[in-house]
Each structure stands twice: as C-alpha cells, then as structure tokens.
Amino acid sequence: MLTHEALYIESEKKEKGFLKYMATERNFAASTQNQAFNALVFLYKRVLESPLENVRATRSRKEARIQVVLTR
C-alpha cells in the first residue's frame, strides 16, 4: 500500500509531465499553460494543504506582439 507521501511524489511527476506535454506536443498558448499551472498551485496550497515544490516544467513564453501603427 502506498503512503500519502509516495502518492504526492507520483502525482507531482505526472503534473510536471502534463505541463511539459502542453508546452511541447500540443503547443498550447502561454496563457493556457499559466492557467493550468496556477490551478495546480491552488490545488496543492488550498485544497491539499501541501506546497507544490520544485515545479520546473517546460513552459512557453508569450509571443511578443508587434504593434501596428497606421499613418496617413
């Protein structure tokens, strides 16, 4: 039987893998990835009352938008 600590370690691995999958294979927008990451942080902090530590998953950055300037 697995202990609670072992379950947390296993679930952290899956969450890191999911965030990496979102960034590399599915090419989700940066804002979508940030929302998923923040949802995981909320889950661990507020619901499970256990800090989510050392999550360094691959995340994409927001693309820099070039401003369009119209002149006459």
C-alpha positions, -999 to 999 in steps of 0.1 A, spaced: 0 0 0 13 34 -9 18 61 17 4 97 12 39 109 6 45 84 -21 12 94 -38 22 131 -37 56 124 -53 40 103 -80 13 129 -87 40 157 -89 58 137 -116 25 134 -136 18 171 -133 52 181 -145 47 157 -174 13 172 -182 27 208 -182 56 197 -205 31 179 -228 10 211 -230 41 231 -240 59 208 -264 35 184 -280 2 203 -280 16 238 -284 -10 254 -261 -8 292 -257 13 305 -229 -18 319 -211 -34 284 -212 -3 269 -197 -1 296 -170 -37 290 -161 -31 252 -158 0 258 -137 -18 282 -114 -47 258 -110 -22 231 -98 -6 255 -74 -41 264 -60 -50 227 -57 -19 219 -37 -19 251 -15 -56 255 -7 -72 221 -11 -44 196 -3 -26 220 21 7 208 8 31 231 -11 39 222 -47 76 222 -46 103 225 -74 80 225 -104 102 235 -132 83 222 -162 89 234 -197 66 263 -204 63 285 -234 65 323 -233 40 348 -246 48 358 -281 59 395 -285 33 413 -305 45 439 -329 24 470 -328 7 480 -359 9 518 -365 -13 534 -391 -1 566 -405 -16 589 -432 
